[in-house]
Amino acid sequence: MLWEKADITTKQTLESGKLLPIVAISDTVEQNGIQYFNCFSSENLKKKKALKKTNTDPFITYDQDMFIENIDDDYICLLNKFPIITPHLLICSKEYIFQAKPLKLADFKAWIQGITEPNVLGFFNSGPVAGSSQTHRHMQLVRTEIPLEEKILEGNLPFKHRIFLFSELNPEQLYQDYLTTLKELELFDFSIKDSEQTCKPYNILLTQRWMFIIPREKNQIGDIFAHGINYSGRFLTSDKSELKWLQEYGFLKFLTDCGYKK
C-alpha cells in the first residue's frame, strides 16, 4: 500500500511541477565486470543546494504535496522533493532527532514498513561526512537494481564493512546486529562531551535479504560527493568530463577512499 500511494503521489507531483528530480539522464558504465549506474545531474540540483541554505527543517514544515502516510505515532513517510530515483521515500521522525544519534529499535520498525518488495533498497546516512544533507532523523527508500550486490554478498570488498544476511526482516535482530557493529567498528563517538550519545559517520544499506554497514572517512573526492546509495553501485556526476574522471579514478577505489581501507 505504501508504494502504491507513493506511485500515485509521484505522478501527481511530477505533473504539477512540485517534484524536482535531480537526475537528468541515467545509464550503465561497465568497469571490471560490474555494470555501475551513472546519473547525470539536472538543473534541479542547484535548487536543492539553494533550499539547503534556508535553515528550515523540511521534515517539520514539509510540503503537504509530499505527504504519503503516517507510519505510526512517531514516524511519517514523505516523498523526497529532490529524488535521485522516483519514487524516493523518506521515513522521518515526527519529532526532531539528531541524525548522528544511534538508531533506535523504533527507527528499524518504521523503516522496514517500506521494505516490502525484493527490489526495495533502504539507505541511511549518519551525519554530513556520510552524505546526510539534513540533521533531522530520516531513513531513505528507493526501488532499484543493485550493481554491487554480488560483491557485497561475497564480502570481498577492499573497505571496512559488516554484512548480515537473513531470510526475513526482524527489527529486533537488525537492531542487535546494528549495535554489535557500532561497537566492533568503534563507531560510538566519545569525543563530543554532552548528554546525548552520537556516532561517527557511517552508512547502512538494507534490503529484504541483507544489511550492509560501512564506516565513512570522507564525503567527497574531487568534485564528486558520496552518500549511502553510492555503495550500491550508483553514482551522480555533473557531466561527461566528471564521469571520465571517475572512471579513470575507479568506481571501487572511490568508494574505498571515502571509507576506510581494510
WOTA-V73885 format. One record per residue. N is the residue number from 1. RES is the residue in one letter. PSI is psi in whole degrees, 0 to 359 (none if undefined). OMEGA is omega in radians with two decimals (999 if undefined). Layout:
# WOTA-V73885
n	res	psi	omega
N	RES	PSI	OMEGA
N	RES	PSI	OMEGA
This chain:
# WOTA-V73885
n	res	psi	omega
1	M	321	-3.12
2	L	313	-3.10
3	W	328	3.07
4	E	315	3.09
5	K	320	-3.13
6	A	319	3.13
7	D	317	-3.13
8	I	313	-3.12
9	T	323	3.10
10	T	315	3.13
11	K	316	-3.12
12	Q	316	-3.07
13	T	333	3.02
14	L	316	-3.12
15	E	326	-3.12
16	S	348	-3.11
17	G	6	3.13
18	K	327	3.14
19	L	133	-3.02
20	L	80	-3.14
21	P	136	-3.14
22	I	6	3.11
23	V	130	3.13
24	A	312	-3.08
25	I	137	3.08
26	S	143	3.13
27	D	172	3.08
28	T	147	3.12
29	V	120	-3.10
30	E	134	3.03
31	Q	122	3.14
32	N	42	3.06
33	G	3	-3.14
34	I	132	3.11
35	Q	88	3.10
36	Y	152	3.00
37	F	130	2.97
38	N	136	3.10
39	C	132	3.02
40	F	135	-3.08
41	S	151	3.10
42	S	176	3.10
43	E	341	-3.14
44	N	341	3.11
45	L	325	3.10
46	K	322	3.12
47	K	321	3.11
48	K	316	-3.13
49	K	323	3.12
50	A	319	-3.13
51	L	327	-3.14
52	K	332	-3.08
53	K	356	-3.08
54	T	346	-3.14
55	N	22	3.06
56	T	136	3.11
57	D	109	-3.05
58	P	354	3.14
59	F	355	2.99
60	I	306	3.09
61	T	64	-3.04
62	Y	157	3.07
63	D	121	-3.09
64	Q	335	3.11
65	D	343	-3.12
66	M	357	-3.09
67	F	133	3.05
68	I	296	3.08
69	E	164	2.98
70	N	132	3.09
71	I	313	3.04
72	D	200	-3.09
73	D	339	-2.99
74	D	352	-3.06
75	Y	149	-3.12
76	I	151	3.06
77	C	125	3.11
78	L	155	2.91
79	L	141	2.94
80	N	120	-3.10
81	K	335	-3.13
82	F	72	-3.00
83	P	150	2.97
84	I	336	3.04
85	I	144	3.08
86	T	133	-0.09
87	P	155	3.07
88	H	111	-2.99
89	L	149	3.07
90	L	126	3.02
91	I	109	-2.98
92	C	144	3.00
93	S	140	-3.13
94	K	322	3.04
95	E	152	-3.11
96	Y	125	2.97
97	I	131	-3.12
98	F	130	-3.03
99	Q	328	-3.07
100	A	359	3.01
101	K	152	3.11
102	P	143	3.05
103	L	152	3.09
104	K	166	3.06
105	L	322	-3.14
106	A	326	3.10
107	D	314	3.14
108	F	320	3.13
109	K	319	3.13
110	A	318	-3.06
111	W	314	-3.05
112	I	353	3.05
113	Q	338	3.12
114	G	354	-3.12
115	I	72	-2.99
116	T	0	-3.13
117	E	151	-3.09
118	P	334	-3.08
119	N	10	3.12
120	V	131	3.06
121	L	124	2.99
122	G	145	3.03
123	F	152	-3.06
124	F	131	3.12
125	N	112	-3.10
126	S	92	3.07
127	G	164	-3.06
128	P	322	-3.13
129	V	335	3.08
130	A	2	3.06
131	G	6	-3.12
132	S	131	3.12
133	S	354	3.13
134	Q	143	-3.12
135	T	351	-3.14
136	H	133	-3.07
137	R	122	3.08
138	H	141	3.02
139	M	149	-3.00
140	Q	156	-3.11
141	L	134	3.00
142	V	166	3.00
143	R	122	-3.04
144	T	158	2.88
145	E	159	-3.09
146	I	97	-3.07
147	P	327	-3.07
148	L	9	-3.04
149	E	316	-3.12
150	E	316	3.13
151	K	325	3.08
152	I	315	-3.11
153	L	330	3.06
154	E	334	-3.09
155	G	17	-3.04
156	N	57	-3.12
157	L	148	-3.02
158	P	1	-3.14
159	F	158	-3.14
160	K	139	3.14
161	H	171	2.97
162	R	140	3.10
163	I	135	3.10
164	F	129	-3.13
165	L	146	3.11
166	F	163	-3.13
167	S	342	3.08
168	E	157	-3.12
169	L	118	3.08
170	N	111	-3.03
171	P	324	3.13
172	E	318	3.13
173	Q	318	3.09
174	L	316	-3.11
175	Y	318	3.12
176	Q	317	3.09
177	D	321	3.11
178	Y	311	-3.14
179	L	321	3.09
180	T	318	-3.13
181	T	319	3.10
182	L	321	3.13
183	K	313	-3.08
184	E	322	-3.12
185	L	9	3.07
186	E	51	-3.09
187	L	354	2.99
188	F	133	-3.09
189	D	109	-3.13
190	F	6	-3.11
191	S	339	3.13
192	I	115	-3.06
193	K	92	3.02
194	D	184	-3.06
195	S	349	-3.07
196	E	122	3.08
197	Q	133	3.06
198	T	172	-3.10
199	C	154	2.95
200	K	165	-3.04
201	P	140	3.05
202	Y	164	3.02
203	N	152	2.95
204	I	135	2.90
205	L	137	-3.04
206	L	129	3.04
207	T	183	3.06
208	Q	345	-2.99
209	R	334	-3.05
210	W	161	3.00
211	M	134	-3.01
212	F	121	-3.08
213	I	130	-3.04
214	I	118	3.01
215	P	147	-3.08
216	R	140	3.09
217	E	327	-3.10
218	K	154	3.04
219	N	3	-3.07
220	Q	139	2.95
221	I	128	-3.01
222	G	228	3.12
223	D	8	-3.05
224	I	128	3.11
225	F	155	3.14
226	A	132	2.95
227	H	194	-2.95
228	G	316	-3.03
229	I	339	3.08
230	N	329	-3.11
231	Y	0	2.96
232	S	348	-3.12
233	G	22	-3.12
234	R	134	-3.08
235	F	156	3.10
236	L	118	3.10
237	T	160	-3.05
238	S	330	-3.10
239	D	182	-3.07
240	K	327	3.14
241	S	322	3.09
242	E	321	3.07
243	L	318	3.12
244	K	317	3.09
245	W	316	-3.12
246	L	319	3.10
247	Q	318	-3.14
248	E	323	3.10
249	Y	320	-3.14
250	G	123	-3.12
251	F	311	-3.09
252	L	325	3.08
253	K	321	3.10
254	F	313	3.13
255	L	322	3.13
256	T	316	-3.10
257	D	341	3.02
258	C	344	3.08
259	G	219	3.11
260	Y	129	3.10
261	K	146	3.09
262	K	none	999
